[in-house]
């Protein structure tokens, strides 16, 4: 099973309370100020402490991973792996129904603050200035020779949906995951 990451945002104006605990939302000012404030409102205490400075350090990301891994180990999971560019897996559990172990698995991710921490760790590394991601991805595909100069984002989406075998190439994947070419190429497939 791979980690599945999806941001859930609840809009709250800066300086407002999060609606649940009455805790004040800090005034964020960086390129992701609005998005961070939205995620902060419903985040775990761990993630709130991490993102208070609008950054996620390598150490904070690794701590979130270890917190989740420890929770999984405490709940009998084995074969825990994390991938260099995010996500990970555990061995399937045969001692309980799939729905039950997935609920435990996801609960550990949430309790550890891993979901939000991982999302923001990668957002801030691959797109620190919060540029238009689809446009950057399209530009990368043009630069790589997959799309014609002047192609639109809609053209890019049609190309991805096409039968062109280059869609699944490592170069196309790189444009989808790191269109601004900011990640270290030396990252291995698994940690």
C-alpha positions as CSV (number, residue, x, y, z in Angstrom):
1,X,0.0,0.0,0.0
2,X,1.4,3.4,-0.9
3,X,0.9,6.6,1.1
4,X,-1.9,8.6,-0.4
5,X,-1.6,12.3,0.1
6,X,-4.3,14.8,-0.4
7,X,-4.5,18.3,1.1
8,X,-7.8,19.1,2.8
9,X,-8.2,22.8,3.2
10,X,-10.7,24.8,5.3
11,X,-10.6,28.5,4.4
12,X,-10.1,30.8,7.4
13,X,-9.0,34.4,7.2
14,X,-5.5,35.1,8.7
15,X,-5.7,35.9,12.4
16,X,-9.1,34.1,12.7
17,X,-9.6,31.1,14.9
18,X,-9.6,27.6,13.4
19,X,-13.2,26.9,14.4
20,X,-12.4,23.7,16.3
21,X,-10.2,24.6,19.2
22,X,-10.6,28.4,19.0
23,X,-6.8,28.5,18.5
24,X,-5.6,31.6,16.6
25,X,-4.2,31.1,13.1
26,X,-0.9,32.8,12.7
27,X,-0.5,35.6,10.1
28,X,1.4,33.9,7.3
29,X,3.1,36.2,4.7
30,X,5.0,34.0,2.2
31,X,4.1,32.9,-1.3
32,X,1.8,30.2,0.1
33,X,0.3,32.4,3.0
34,X,-3.3,31.7,2.1
35,X,-2.9,28.0,1.4
36,X,-0.8,27.4,4.6
37,X,-3.4,29.3,6.7
38,X,-6.2,27.1,5.2
39,X,-4.3,23.9,6.0
40,X,-3.2,25.1,9.4
41,X,-6.9,25.5,10.5
42,X,-7.5,21.7,10.5
43,X,-3.9,20.4,10.9
44,X,-2.4,18.2,13.6
45,X,-0.5,19.9,16.5
46,X,2.7,18.5,15.1
47,X,2.2,20.1,11.7
48,X,1.1,23.4,13.2
49,X,4.4,23.6,15.1
50,X,6.3,22.6,11.9
51,X,4.7,25.1,9.6
52,X,4.7,28.1,11.9
53,X,7.8,29.5,10.2
54,X,6.3,28.7,6.7
55,X,9.0,26.1,6.1
56,X,9.4,22.3,6.5
57,X,13.0,21.3,7.3
58,X,14.5,18.0,6.3
59,X,14.7,17.2,10.0
60,X,11.0,18.0,10.6
61,X,10.0,15.9,7.6
62,X,12.1,13.0,8.8
63,X,10.6,13.3,12.3
64,X,7.0,13.1,10.8
65,X,8.0,10.0,8.9
66,X,9.5,8.4,12.0
67,X,6.4,9.3,14.1
68,X,4.2,7.6,11.5
69,X,6.6,4.6,11.2
70,X,6.6,4.2,15.0
71,X,2.8,4.2,15.2
72,X,2.7,1.6,12.4
73,X,5.2,-0.6,14.2
74,X,3.2,-0.2,17.5
75,X,0.2,-1.4,15.6
76,X,1.9,-4.5,14.1
77,X,2.9,-3.2,10.7
78,X,6.1,-4.5,9.1
79,X,8.0,-3.9,5.9
80,X,7.8,-0.1,6.3
81,X,9.5,1.8,3.4
82,X,9.7,5.4,2.5
83,X,10.5,6.6,-1.0
84,X,13.1,9.3,-1.7
85,X,10.6,11.6,-3.4
86,X,7.7,11.1,-1.0
87,X,5.2,8.4,-0.2
88,X,6.0,4.9,1.0
89,X,4.5,1.5,1.8
90,X,4.0,-1.2,4.4
91,X,3.4,-4.9,4.0
92,X,-0.2,-6.0,3.7
93,X,-1.8,-7.3,6.9
94,X,-3.5,-10.7,6.7
95,X,-4.5,-10.8,10.3
96,X,-7.4,-8.3,9.9
97,X,-9.8,-7.0,7.3
98,X,-8.2,-4.6,4.8
99,X,-10.6,-1.8,5.8
100,X,-9.5,-2.2,9.4
101,X,-5.7,-2.0,8.8
102,X,-6.1,0.8,6.3
103,X,-8.0,2.8,9.0
104,X,-5.2,2.2,11.4
105,X,-2.6,3.0,8.8
106,X,-4.3,6.3,7.9
107,X,-4.9,7.1,11.5
108,X,-1.1,6.9,12.1
109,X,-0.4,9.2,9.2
110,X,-2.8,11.7,10.6
111,X,-1.7,11.4,14.2
112,X,1.9,11.8,13.2
113,X,1.2,14.9,11.1
114,X,2.8,13.1,8.1
115,X,0.2,13.9,5.5
116,X,0.4,17.7,5.8
117,X,4.1,17.7,6.5
118,X,4.9,15.6,3.5
119,X,2.7,17.7,1.2
120,X,4.2,21.0,2.3
121,X,7.8,19.6,2.3
122,X,7.5,18.8,-1.4
123,X,5.4,21.9,-2.3
124,X,8.0,24.1,-0.8
125,X,10.9,22.3,-2.5
126,X,9.5,21.9,-6.0
127,X,7.6,25.2,-6.2
128,X,8.9,27.6,-3.5
129,X,7.5,30.7,-5.2
130,X,4.1,29.2,-5.8
131,X,4.2,29.6,-9.6
132,X,1.5,28.3,-11.8
133,X,2.3,24.6,-11.7
134,X,0.4,23.5,-14.8
135,X,2.1,26.2,-16.9
136,X,5.5,25.3,-15.5
137,X,4.8,21.6,-16.3
138,X,3.7,22.6,-19.8
139,X,6.8,24.7,-20.3
140,X,9.0,21.8,-19.2
141,X,7.3,19.5,-21.7
142,X,7.9,22.0,-24.5
143,X,11.6,22.3,-23.5
144,X,11.9,18.5,-23.5
145,X,10.4,18.4,-27.0
146,X,7.2,16.6,-26.1
147,X,4.9,19.6,-26.9
148,X,5.1,22.3,-29.6
149,X,6.1,25.8,-28.6
150,X,2.9,27.7,-28.0
151,X,1.0,24.7,-26.6
152,X,-1.6,25.4,-23.9
153,X,-2.2,23.6,-20.7
154,X,-5.3,22.1,-22.4
155,X,-3.0,20.8,-25.1
156,X,-0.7,19.3,-22.4
157,X,-3.7,17.5,-20.8
158,X,-4.8,16.1,-24.2
159,X,-1.2,14.9,-24.7
160,X,-1.2,13.1,-21.3
161,X,-4.5,11.4,-22.3
162,X,-3.2,10.4,-25.7
163,X,-1.7,7.0,-26.6
164,X,1.7,8.7,-27.1
165,X,4.2,6.2,-25.5
166,X,6.4,9.1,-24.4
167,X,3.7,10.0,-21.8
168,X,5.2,7.4,-19.5
169,X,8.8,8.3,-20.1
170,X,11.1,9.3,-17.2
171,X,11.5,12.7,-18.8
172,X,7.7,13.3,-18.9
173,X,7.5,12.1,-15.3
174,X,10.2,14.5,-14.3
175,X,8.2,17.4,-15.9
176,X,5.1,16.3,-13.9
177,X,7.0,16.0,-10.6
178,X,9.7,18.7,-10.8
179,X,9.0,21.0,-13.7
180,X,11.2,23.8,-12.3
181,X,14.1,21.3,-12.0
182,X,14.7,22.2,-8.3
183,X,15.1,18.7,-6.8
184,X,18.4,16.9,-6.4
185,X,18.9,14.3,-9.2
186,X,20.9,12.1,-6.9
187,X,17.9,11.0,-4.9
188,X,17.6,7.3,-4.9
189,X,14.3,5.4,-5.6
190,X,14.0,4.2,-1.9
191,X,15.4,5.3,1.4
